[in-house]
Amino acid sequence: MYMDAFSPKDFRTPGANEPLELLDIAHAEFSEILADNEFSVQDAKELFSRARQLRGIELTVGDADRMRDESLDRLLTMTHGNRTEAARMLEDARRLVEKDDRFAEWIAESGMGNDPETIQLLALKARHLRSQGKL
């Protein structure tokens, strides 16, 4: 299902030469994680696109703070300024990520943990899952 969204090579560690079999396993595991949480192919494409864009970028504390503030601003805009609902969306996004340690590790290591685009996508997905009683 996700073959067009990302490839096994997306799991290659820069400068390393992992066996293709290990990369295939990672691809299969992430396909399962994404499917279990009802991510669409488009969602997967967006996540992996952001991961590729952020790969290797060293963020300062100031960068991370700015990104976190922008993420919150986006959620506040989505909730028409409702701080309680924005906080709930952020908490639900965190819960979604933490459902699977491998997914949480990938989000953190890829630099997407404070990325506004990623947070918005995860918050929307988490809101949907919560409305379905799945989160």
ChimeraX attribute file (.defattr): number of C-alpha atoms within 10 A of each C-alpha:
attribute: neighborCount
match mode: 1-to-1
recipient: residues
	/A:1	9
	/A:2	20
	/A:3	13
	/A:4	10
	/A:5	17
	/A:6	19
	/A:7	16
	/A:8	17
	/A:9	13
	/A:10	15
	/A:11	18
	/A:12	16
	/A:13	10
	/A:14	10
	/A:15	6
	/A:16	7
	/A:17	8
	/A:18	13
	/A:19	9
	/A:20	13
	/A:21	10
	/A:22	13
	/A:23	18
	/A:24	15
	/A:25	13
	/A:26	19
	/A:27	20
	/A:28	16
	/A:29	14
	/A:30	20
	/A:31	19
	/A:32	14
	/A:33	16
	/A:34	17
	/A:35	15
	/A:36	9
	/A:37	16
	/A:38	14
	/A:39	18
	/A:40	15
	/A:41	18
	/A:42	12
	/A:43	18
	/A:44	20
	/A:45	17
	/A:46	17
	/A:47	21
	/A:48	18
	/A:49	15
	/A:50	17
	/A:51	20
	/A:52	13
	/A:53	13
	/A:54	16
	/A:55	14
	/A:56	12
	/A:57	9
	/A:58	9
	/A:59	12
	/A:60	9
	/A:61	9
	/A:62	9
	/A:63	13
	/A:64	15
	/A:65	13
	/A:66	15
	/A:67	20
	/A:68	17
	/A:69	15
	/A:70	17
	/A:71	21
	/A:72	21
	/A:73	16
	/A:74	18
	/A:75	25
	/A:76	18
	/A:77	13
	/A:78	15
	/A:79	15
	/A:80	11
	/A:81	13
	/A:82	13
	/A:83	15
	/A:84	11
	/A:85	15
	/A:86	22
	/A:87	15
	/A:88	16
	/A:89	26
	/A:90	22
	/A:91	14
	/A:92	21
	/A:93	22
	/A:94	17
	/A:95	16
	/A:96	22
	/A:97	22
	/A:98	14
	/A:99	13
	/A:100	11
	/A:101	10
	/A:102	15
	/A:103	17
	/A:104	18
	/A:105	13
	/A:106	16
	/A:107	19
	/A:108	13
	/A:109	14
	/A:110	19
	/A:111	21
	/A:112	21
	/A:113	19
	/A:114	20
	/A:115	22
	/A:116	20
	/A:117	17
	/A:118	22
	/A:119	24
	/A:120	19
	/A:121	16
	/A:122	23
	/A:123	24
	/A:124	18
	/A:125	21
	/A:126	26
	/A:127	20
	/A:128	14
	/A:129	16
	/A:130	14
	/A:131	10
	/A:132	9
	/A:133	8
	/A:134	11
	/A:135	15
